[in-house]
């Protein structure tokens, strides 16, 4: 349920404006909200509760557990838009990740560096607005955002994956390897960021982001750590959707990380094809190359998904240090506009010393071993 809380409107008029919503990437397109902004201020409460029973088996250890946000990250959020007149609006989003299996919150990062991460007992601190936290100005010239937001390369991945990359068993190995191998603290979101988004267009989209690590000028070699510059461009026409993004984050420990993502979708009507290529390079820690290919087939209230993805790592000398391939299959059945049940099967295969599993923590395997997982879950959007 989508509820607007407005100090300027009567309770009756508030109820009339309440309606369903699907906040899949709720903070990504606030420019769209500006077009619907009224002369009154309003706040919308939204969220996702997603939980699944999963079992993973590996050559070393297996585990059965309850996962949160496997199909779509569990969250609760607030967003609002105020019409300022003259074609301009002010907007904000505050979005907190949560663990539906335990009721705990998820941690944030204050400076896009290892030093800004939460303590080991992440989540025990309660809810934080770790997912999105920004205020913006929107007009015919575009949108300027200040705060914590998705990075350009993550958006390029999310917009070209059936599950918007996701946070559970479905997540492509290309994205999973990129995040875990180089431990990029801003692989998904960046704090202390300033972003500019192009005006809404039927065909073109774009984003420019600069994020600050906020280190003192006398911090030596690490004074620029956590600083990020990124750019994303998108083009959509008919059945075709293209996206390209690149960004660099300063990290002295690895010689900086440069990430580039190219994604494409094509809708054939009976099925939709999704593909992307991802590359992370560093001067000291080598590089990762990722590829993913997925297809979705709608069948009434059910959607079938199948995907292959790969993450390949090499060291600074160019020698292979690990390759993981992943196959994933999913079926999502909508019980209503807001509630779905789903099942996912995934299998990872490793070589060149890799020991990756379909999702961290669901199984343990030896180097060059395999792991299998399956789950059944429920997702509710409000």
C-alpha positions in Angstrom: 0.0 0.0 0.0 1.3 3.4 -0.9 0.3 6.1 1.7 0.9 9.8 1.4 1.2 11.9 4.5 0.5 15.5 3.8 0.2 18.3 6.4 -1.7 20.4 3.8 -4.3 17.9 2.8 -7.4 16.6 4.6 -7.4 12.9 5.7 -10.2 12.3 3.2 -8.2 13.6 0.3 -5.1 11.7 1.5 -7.1 8.5 1.3 -8.3 9.3 -2.2 -4.7 9.6 -3.4 -3.4 6.4 -1.8 -2.7 3.8 -4.4 -0.5 0.7 -5.1 3.2 1.0 -6.1 6.0 -1.1 -7.2 9.2 0.4 -5.7 11.7 -1.9 -7.4 14.4 0.8 -7.9 12.5 3.4 -6.0 15.2 6.0 -5.8 16.4 5.8 -9.4 13.9 7.9 -11.2 12.7 10.6 -8.9 12.6 12.9 -11.9 9.5 11.0 -12.9 7.9 12.0 -9.6 8.3 15.7 -10.5 5.8 15.4 -13.3 3.2 14.2 -10.8 4.1 16.7 -8.1 1.1 18.7 -6.9 1.1 22.1 -5.3 1.0 20.4 -1.9 3.9 18.7 -0.1 3.5 14.9 0.3 5.4 12.0 1.7 5.1 8.4 0.5 5.8 5.3 2.5 6.8 2.2 0.5 8.7 -1.0 0.9 9.5 -4.6 0.1 9.4 -7.7 2.4 11.1 -10.6 0.7 12.0 -13.9 2.5 12.8 -17.4 1.2 13.8 -20.8 2.6 17.1 -21.8 0.9 19.3 -24.9 0.9 22.9 -24.8 -0.4 25.2 -27.8 -0.8 29.0 -27.7 -1.4 31.8 -30.2 -1.3 32.9 -28.9 2.2 29.7 -27.8 3.9 25.9 -27.4 3.3 23.4 -25.1 5.0 19.6 -24.6 5.2 18.5 -21.1 6.1 16.0 -18.3 5.8 17.2 -15.6 3.4 16.0 -12.0 3.1 15.7 -10.2 -0.1 16.7 -13.0 -2.4 14.5 -11.9 -5.3 14.3 -8.2 -4.4 16.1 -6.5 -1.5 13.8 -6.1 1.6 13.5 -2.4 2.5 11.4 0.4 3.9 11.5 3.9 2.6 10.1 7.4 2.4 10.0 9.7 -0.6 8.5 13.0 -1.3 8.1 15.7 -3.9 7.1 19.4 -3.5 6.2 21.6 -6.4 8.3 24.8 -6.1 6.6 26.5 -9.1 8.1 27.5 -12.4 8.6 23.9 -13.5 10.9 23.1 -10.5 10.4 20.6 -7.7 12.2 19.6 -4.5 12.4 15.8 -3.8 14.0 13.4 -1.3 14.4 9.6 -0.8 15.3 7.9 2.5 15.5 4.1 2.1 16.6 1.6 4.7 17.5 -2.0 4.0 16.3 -4.6 6.4 16.7 -8.4 7.0 13.2 -9.9 7.0 14.5 -13.2 8.5 15.8 -11.5 11.7 14.3 -8.0 11.8 17.7 -6.3 11.9 18.9 -3.5 9.7 21.7 -3.5 7.2 24.9 -1.4 7.4 26.0 1.6 5.5 29.4 3.0 4.6 30.3 6.6 5.6 33.2 7.4 3.3 33.4 4.7 0.5 36.4 3.1 2.1 37.0 0.1 4.4 37.3 2.5 7.3 33.8 3.7 6.8 32.2 0.2 7.0 30.0 -0.9 10.0 31.4 -3.1 12.8 31.4 -6.9 12.5 27.9 -7.2 13.9 26.5 -5.3 11.0 22.7 -5.0 11.3 22.7 -5.0 15.0 22.8 -1.2 14.9 19.1 -1.1 13.8 17.8 0.5 10.7 20.0 2.9 8.8 19.1 4.7 5.5 21.9 2.7 3.9 20.3 2.1 0.6 19.4 5.6 -0.5 19.6 9.0 1.3 19.5 12.1 -0.7 17.7 15.4 -1.4 17.4 16.8 -4.9 16.1 19.6 -7.1 14.3 18.7 -10.3 13.4 20.8 -13.3 13.3 20.9 -17.1 17.1 21.0 -17.0 17.4 17.7 -15.2 18.0 16.7 -11.6 20.7 17.4 -9.0 21.0 15.0 -6.1 23.0 15.3 -2.9 23.6 12.3 -0.6 24.0 8.6 -0.8 22.8 7.0 -4.1 23.4 4.2 -6.6 26.6 4.5 -8.6 26.4 4.8 -12.4 27.9 1.4 -13.1 25.6 -0.4 -10.7 22.6 1.2 -12.4 23.9 0.1 -15.8 24.0 -3.5 -14.4 20.6 -3.2 -12.7 18.8 -1.9 -15.8 20.1 -4.8 -17.9 19.3 -7.7 -15.6 15.9 -9.3 -15.1 16.1 -9.0 -11.3 17.9 -5.6 -11.3 21.0 -7.6 -10.3 19.3 -8.6 -7.0 20.7 -9.5 -3.7 20.3 -13.3 -3.5 20.7 -16.5 -5.4 19.8 -14.9 -8.8 22.6 -12.3 -8.7 24.8 -12.7 -11.8 28.3 -14.1 -11.1 29.7 -11.2 -13.1 28.4 -8.7 -10.5 29.1 -11.0 -7.5 32.7 -11.5 -8.5 33.2 -7.8 -9.1 32.0 -6.9 -5.6 33.7 -9.7 -3.6 37.1 -10.2 -5.3 38.2 -6.5 -5.3 36.0 -5.6 -2.3 34.9 -2.3 -3.8 33.3 -0.4 -1.0 31.2 1.6 -3.5 30.3 -1.2 -5.8 26.6 -0.5 -5.5 26.2 2.9 -3.7 28.3 5.8 -2.9 28.1 8.2 0.1 28.8 11.9 0.0 27.9 12.1 -3.6 26.7 14.8 -6.0 24.9 13.6 -9.1 23.4 15.2 -12.2 20.7 13.4 -14.2 19.7 14.4 -17.7 16.1 15.5 -18.2 13.6 12.7 -18.8 13.4 11.6 -22.4 11.7 8.8 -24.2 15.1 7.7 -25.7 18.0 9.1 -23.8 19.1 9.0 -20.1 22.3 9.9 -18.4 24.0 10.4 -15.0 27.2 12.0 -13.8 28.3 11.4 -10.2 31.1 12.7 -8.1 31.5 11.2 -4.6 34.0 12.3 -1.8 36.1 10.2 0.5 36.3 13.2 2.8 39.9 12.6 4.0 42.2 15.3 5.3 44.7 16.8 2.9 47.6 15.5 5.1 46.5 11.9 5.0 49.4 11.0 2.7 48.9 8.3 0.0 45.3 7.7 1.1 44.1 11.3 1.0 42.0 10.7 -2.1 40.7 7.3 -1.1 36.9 6.9 -1.4 36.7 9.6 -4.1 34.6 8.4 -7.1 33.8 9.8 -10.5 31.3 8.0 -12.8 29.2 8.5 -15.9 26.3 6.5 -17.3 24.5 6.9 -20.7 21.4 5.1 -21.9 19.5 4.8 -25.1 16.1 3.1 -25.6 14.1 2.8 -28.8 11.3 0.3 -29.4 12.4 -3.1 -28.3 16.0 -2.1 -27.9 17.6 -0.8 -24.7 21.3 0.1 -24.4 23.4 1.3 -21.5 27.1 2.2 -21.0 28.7 3.3 -17.7 32.2 3.9 -16.4 33.6 5.0 -13.1 36.8 5.2 -11.1 37.2 5.0 -7.3 40.4 6.0 -5.7 41.9 3.3 -3.4 45.6 3.4 -2.8 45.6 -0.3 -1.6 44.8 -1.6 -5.1 45.9 1.3 -7.2 42.4 2.5 -7.8 39.5 0.5 -9.4 38.1 1.4 -12.8 34.9 -0.3 -13.7 33.1 -0.3 -17.1 29.7 -1.9 -17.9 28.0 -2.4 -21.2 24.4 -3.7 -21.1 21.7 -4.4 -23.7 18.1 -5.7 -23.6 15.9 -6.7 -26.6 12.3 -7.5 -26.3 11.2 -10.1 -28.9 7.6 -10.1 -27.5 7.4 -13.8 -26.6 10.7 -13.5 -24.7 13.2 -10.8 -23.7 17.0 -11.1 -23.9 19.3 -9.5 -21.4 23.1 -9.3 -21.7 26.0 -7.3 -20.2 29.8 -7.2 -20.0 31.6 -5.9 -16.9 35.2 -5.2 -16.4 37.2 -4.0 -13.3 40.8 -3.1 -13.6 43.4 -2.1 -11.0 47.2 -1.4 -11.1 48.1 -3.6 -8.2 45.4 -6.2 -7.7 44.7 -7.4 -11.2 41.4 -7.4 -12.9 38.0 -9.1 -13.2 36.0 -9.7 -16.3 32.3 -10.6 -16.1 29.7 -11.6 -18.6 26.0 -12.5 -18.2 23.3 -13.6 -20.6 19.6 -14.1 -19.5 16.2 -14.7 -21.0 12.8 -14.1 -19.5 9.6 -15.6 -20.8 6.2 -14.3 -19.6 3.4 -16.9 -19.3 0.3 -15.2 -17.9 0.8 -14.6 -14.2 4.1 -16.5 -14.3 7.5 -15.4 -15.5 10.3 -17.9 -16.3 13.9 -16.9 -16.1 17.2 -18.5 -17.2 20.7 -17.1 -17.0 24.4 -17.9 -17.4 27.1 -15.7 -16.0 30.8 -15.8 -15.5 33.5 -14.0 -13.4 37.1 -14.4 -14.4 40.0 -13.0 -12.3 43.6 -12.4 -13.3 46.5 -11.0 -11.2 48.6 -8.0 -12.1 50.8 -10.1 -14.3 47.9 -11.4 -16.3 47.8 -15.0 -14.9 44.4 -16.6 -14.2 43.6 -16.7 -10.5 40.0 -18.0 -10.6 37.0 -18.5 -12.9 33.4 -19.2 -11.7 30.5 -20.0 -14.0 26.9 -19.9 -12.8 23.7 -21.2 -14.1 20.4 -20.0 -12.6 16.8 -20.7 -13.3 13.8 -19.0 -11.6 10.0 -19.0 -11.8 8.0 -16.1 -10.3 4.2 -16.3 -10.0 2.2 -13.2 -9.2 -0.7 -13.9 -6.8 -1.6 -10.2 -7.1 -0.1 -6.9 -8.2 1.9 -6.8 -4.9 2.5 -10.4 -3.9 4.5 -13.1 -5.7 5.9 -16.5 -4.9 9.1 -17.7 -6.5 11.6 -20.5 -6.7 15.2 -20.4 -7.8 17.8 -23.0 -8.7 21.5 -22.1 -9.2 24.7 -24.0 -9.7 28.3 -22.7 -9.7 31.3 -24.4 -11.3 34.9 -23.3 -10.5 38.3 -23.6 -12.1 41.7 -21.9 -11.9 41.6 -22.1 -8.1 38.2 -20.4 -7.6 35.8 -21.6 -4.9 32.8 -19.4 -5.6 29.3 -20.4 -4.6 26.0 -19.1 -6.1 25.7 -16.7 -3.1 28.1 -16.1 -0.2 27.2 -18.1 3.0 24.8 -20.6 1.4 27.5 -23.3 1.0 31.2 -24.0 1.1 33.2 -25.7 -1.6 36.8 -26.6 -2.3 38.8 -24.8 -4.9 37.7 -25.9 -8.4 34.6 -27.5 -6.8 30.9 -27.0 -7.5 27.9 -25.9 -5.4 24.2 -26.1 -5.8 21.4 -24.1 -4.2 17.6 -24.0 -4.4 15.0 -21.9 -2.6 11.3 -21.1 -2.3 10.2 -17.6 -1.3 7.5 -14.9 -1.0 7.9 -11.3 -2.0 5.4 -8.5 -1.0 5.6 -5.0 -2.3 3.8 -2.1 -0.5 
